[in-house]
């Protein structure tokens, strides 16, 4: 998963994980646990949360389970982490990038979004700043999902299944699939 806050990323990740019977790894939950243990919120806690998520994903992928990682993935380095993990374990991967094309709706969602574990609230200005810092996408396989009018999880499931099928692969981006096998549950 990838996308700005309040674009439906976590909701979609949870619904997909339930339907696919996949392991759901939430980077925000790991970061909140690290902070809850008394470590100050900073770049290092975010890095630690991504590293912990990668370790959990690796263990589950090695056991043949499908994994959905719920994370912002706005930096090229974090996306490279997942691409590298998939390459290491010879499993297919793709990013579902959630967007909200209706700016007023996105701003409304931010204003009503749940607070962080420490009680702080993300502002619309912070979301705009994060969007400006989002690294351009390379050749990572990805599918953009506009959630401005809600989620059609059945449609997303069909797209994911089509991508995973060896018989009818879907070209999500210009990047080639690497001939990897898909982890089976």
N, C-alpha and C positions, 0 to 999 in steps of 0.2 A: 504494500500500500504506500501511497505517497499523497501529499496534499496539504493545503493550509488548514489551520484550525477551523472547525465548524463547517466543513464542506461535506460532512457525512462519512468521513473516512472510517472512524471507529464503528459506527452503526453498520456500514457495509461489511467491514471485516468480521464483526460478530455474526452477522447473518450468513455470510459465506462460510465461516468456520463451522457453524451449526449444520448447515446443509451439506457441506462437503465432509463433515466429520474430521476436520483438519485441526491441528494444534494452532491455537491463537497465541501469539507472543506480542504483548503490548509494551512498547518501549516507554511510553509515559508512565505506566504502572510500575515498571522497574525503576525508573528515575524517581518516582515518588517514594518508593520503598527505600532507596538509597538516601534520599533527603530525610525521610522519616527516621532513619538510623542515626541522624545527627550530623550528616555531612552537608555542608553549605551548598546551595544551588549555584552552580557555575558551569563553565564549559566542560570541566572534568567529570561532573556528575552525568552530563549528557553523554559524553564519550563512554563512560562506564556502563550506562544503561544500554547503549547500542552494542557494546562488547558482550554484555551479559545476554542480551537478546540473541546475538549471533551464536553464543555457546549453547543456549537452549534450542535454537533452531537446528544447529549442527547435530546435536544429540538425537533429536526427533527425526530429522531427515535420514540419519544413519540407520535408524530403526524402521525406515521405509514409510514413514508418515508424511502426509502433506502438511505444510506449514504456511500460515499466513502471518506476516509480520506487519503490525499496525504501527506505523511511524511516519513522521513528517517527510523524511528523506529529501529535504530541500537542498542538501549539499551533495556535490558530486562524489565526495569521499564516502558518504554513508551509502549511496546507491552502489558504489564500487564494492563496498563490503558485501552486499547481498549477491552481486554478480560474481564476485570471487568465490563466495561460499558455494553457489550453485555450480560453478565450474569445478571447484575442488571435489564436490561430491557427485558430479556428473548428473545433475538433475536439471530439468527445465525450470525456467523462472520467467516471471513477467511482473511488471508494476501496474497496478490499477491506480491511476491518478485521479483523485476526486477533485472536482472543481464546482464552483457555484457561479454561473455566469450572470446571475441577477445580483448586482452589487447591493441593492437595498435589502434583499433577502439575506445575503451573506452577513451584512452588518447587523441585521436583526438577530440572526443566529448567534453572532459573537456577543451581543449584549445580553442574551439569555443563556449563554453557554455556562456549564458548570465551572465552578472555581477550581483552581489547582489544589493539590493536597495541602499546601501551606496557606490556603485561603486567598491567595492572590488571584486577580481576574485579568485575563488578557484583554487588551483594548483593541479597538478597530485600527488605531494608529500602529500598534505593534504588528498586527496582521499585514497591514500595508507594507511596513518595513521588512517583514519576513518575506513577503512576496518579491520585494525589490532585491533581496539577497539570495533568492532561489537561483541555483545554478542552472544554466541551460542544459537540456537533455542531450545526451549523445545518442548512441545507437542502442541503448537499452530497450528491450522489448516492452512496450507499454500500451495501455489502453486508457484513454481519458473518459471519465464518467462525470457528466454534468448532473449534479443533484439539485439544481435550482427548482425543479418541479417535482422533486421527490425521487425515490429510488425504485427502480424496477429490477429487483434482485433476480427474478427469473431470466430476464434478458441478459444480465451480467453473467449469470451462471451459464447460459448458453454460449456466450462469447468465450468464457474461460474454458468450457468443455471443448469448444471448437479449436481453441489454441492448443489445448493439450492433446488433441487427437492427432495421431500420426497419419491418418487417412486424409484429413482435410485441415491442414494447419492454416490459421488466420494470420495474416501479416499485420501485426500490431504497429510496428514501426519499420523504418528502413533497415534496421539491424537484422542480420541473419540469425536464425536459430543455430545453436552450436552443435546440433546432433546429439544432444544429451538425452538421457532417458528420464522419464517422469517418475518420481517416487510414488510407489503404490501403497495405498493404505491397507 
